[in-house]
């Protein structure tokens, strides 16, 4: 890892840290991931790691954005309904599972609702980032191979630098996470370690 090169890329004044979908639905027993048979323990361990990372990094970061998957009646398209039916996905929704899990926004953080996998689709994330002169996105959260990768792809297509800390994201399985990280590193950004970021910020 070329830390000096990474240090330029993640300079705090032009960097935003995105926290994707750290919510009970994706991290807790009884949530949608658990009901679909995915192991939620890695996401629970991630919550603890990510919380510790933010504790250390928060003084250095100017922009922390929590993207929160939000279910709105009437926004489920026919194509998504067909997809859920084909996959046998039961979409019963308990609003309590939309609450944040383990990584709670603090004063000064920004919380943006999202309605699709990507944080850029049907949201004002792009406007917020450009208004704050952000060039680099550090993307964390769940799931690596779904919403994290979708957001990374769309961010890179909008000309942001993308950095995904390997230890600050979890996928629907270890294999899915690894393949997704390889894909991101090869085509859409850079995969690093959270310790590399702390080194860049002198922490």
C-alpha positions, 0 to 999 in steps of 0.5 A: 500500500502506497500510503503517501498516494492514499493520503492525498486521495483521502485528504479530509477536506475533500473526503466523505465517509459513507455508512451504508444501511447499518440498520436492524433489518440487515444486522439483526435476527428477525430482519430481512437478511436473517429471514432470507437465511443470511448470517447476520453475525458478521454485520453485528461484528462489523457494527462494533468495528465501524463504531470504534473506527468512527470514534478514532476518525471522527475528529479528522472527518469533515463529512460523515453520511449515513445512508438509510434504506427507507421503505415507502408504500407505492415506491415498489416497482413492478420489476422489483415486485417480480424479482421478489416473487421469483426469488421467494423474498417475503417483504413483510416489513416492521418499521422498527427494523429500519432503525440504526444498529450499532453505528448511531449518527451523532450531531454534525453527521448527515442522514439521507434516506435511500430507496434503492440499492445505490445511494445515488438513485433517487436521492440528493447524495450527489448534490450534497457531496458537490455542495461540500466539494467532496472528491473522495468517498470512503464507503462502509457498511452492508452489504458489500456485494449489494448496496456498497458495490452499487453505491461504489459503481455509481460514485465512480461513474460520477467521477468520485474517487472511491475507497472501500476499507476491507474490514469496514464492510460485510457481504451476504456471505464471505465469498460474496464479499471477497468477489465484490471487493475484487471487482471494486478494486479492479474496476471502480475504486480502491480497497484498503484497510481501515488502519491505512486510513488512520495512518493517512490521518496521523491517528 
